[in-house]
Amino acid sequence: MLEKAIIGMASLRLISGSLEILAALLIIKFNEVEKALLINSSLVLVGPPVLLLTTTIGLMGMADRISFAKVLWILIGMVCILIGVRK
């Protein structure tokens, strides 16, 4: 039987991946570079929140098995990733 955290994380990733595929299909449909860039840039709204949510769900799922120091290191890593991809 799957853990609730696993189901939640996988569901978010399936939704995120489906949005990526939908964006690719829209890019092909419109066949214009300007619209393709607009669609592609709108995916920025999906990536970071999905990263934060899946990591949060995962950390909550293993909160009883991981030390506070490790949780802190994971959160610091997430902040570094978000700073690194920021414009």
C-alpha positions as CSV (number, residue, x, y, z in Angstrom):
1,M,0.0,0.0,0.0
2,L,1.3,3.4,-0.9
3,E,1.9,6.1,1.7
4,K,-0.3,9.3,1.5
5,A,2.9,11.4,1.0
6,I,3.9,9.3,-2.1
7,I,0.4,9.6,-3.6
8,G,0.4,13.4,-3.0
9,M,3.8,13.9,-4.5
10,A,3.1,11.7,-7.5
11,S,-0.2,13.4,-8.1
12,L,1.4,16.8,-8.2
13,R,4.1,15.6,-10.6
14,L,1.5,14.1,-12.9
15,I,-0.5,17.3,-13.0
16,S,2.7,19.3,-13.6
17,G,3.8,16.9,-16.3
18,S,0.4,17.1,-17.9
19,L,0.6,20.9,-18.0
20,E,4.0,20.6,-19.7
21,I,2.6,18.3,-22.3
22,L,-0.4,20.6,-22.9
23,A,2.0,23.6,-23.3
24,A,4.0,21.7,-25.9
25,L,0.9,20.8,-27.8
26,L,-0.3,24.5,-27.7
27,I,3.1,25.6,-28.9
28,I,2.8,23.2,-31.9
29,K,-0.8,24.3,-32.5
30,F,-0.1,28.0,-32.6
31,N,3.2,27.6,-34.6
32,E,4.4,31.2,-33.7
33,V,7.5,32.0,-31.9
34,E,6.0,34.9,-29.9
35,K,3.1,32.7,-28.7
36,A,5.5,29.8,-28.0
37,L,7.6,32.1,-25.8
38,L,4.5,33.3,-24.0
39,I,3.3,29.8,-23.3
40,N,6.8,28.6,-22.3
41,S,7.2,31.6,-19.9
42,S,3.9,30.8,-18.3
43,L,5.3,27.5,-17.1
44,V,7.5,29.4,-14.7
45,L,4.3,29.8,-12.6
46,V,4.1,26.0,-12.3
47,G,7.6,24.8,-11.6
48,P,8.7,26.4,-8.3
49,P,5.3,25.9,-6.5
50,V,5.3,22.2,-7.5
51,L,8.9,21.9,-6.2
52,L,8.0,23.5,-2.9
53,L,4.8,21.5,-2.5
54,T,6.3,18.1,-3.4
55,T,9.3,18.7,-1.1
56,T,7.0,19.9,1.7
57,I,4.8,16.8,1.4
58,G,7.8,14.6,1.3
59,L,9.3,16.2,4.4
60,M,6.0,16.0,6.3
61,G,5.8,12.3,5.3
62,M,9.2,11.6,6.9
63,A,9.1,14.1,9.7
64,D,9.3,11.4,12.3
65,R,12.3,9.8,10.7
66,I,14.5,12.8,9.9
67,S,16.4,15.2,12.2
68,F,15.6,18.9,12.4
69,A,19.1,19.7,11.2
70,K,18.5,17.7,8.0
71,V,15.2,19.4,7.4
72,L,17.0,22.7,7.8
73,W,19.6,21.7,5.2
74,I,16.9,20.6,2.7
75,L,15.1,23.9,3.2
76,I,18.3,25.8,2.7
77,G,18.9,23.8,-0.5
78,M,15.4,24.7,-1.8
79,V,16.0,28.4,-1.1
80,C,19.3,28.2,-3.0
81,I,17.6,26.6,-6.0
82,L,14.9,29.3,-6.0
83,I,17.5,32.0,-5.8
84,G,19.5,30.4,-8.6
85,V,16.6,30.3,-11.1
86,R,15.3,33.7,-10.2
87,K,15.8,36.4,-12.9
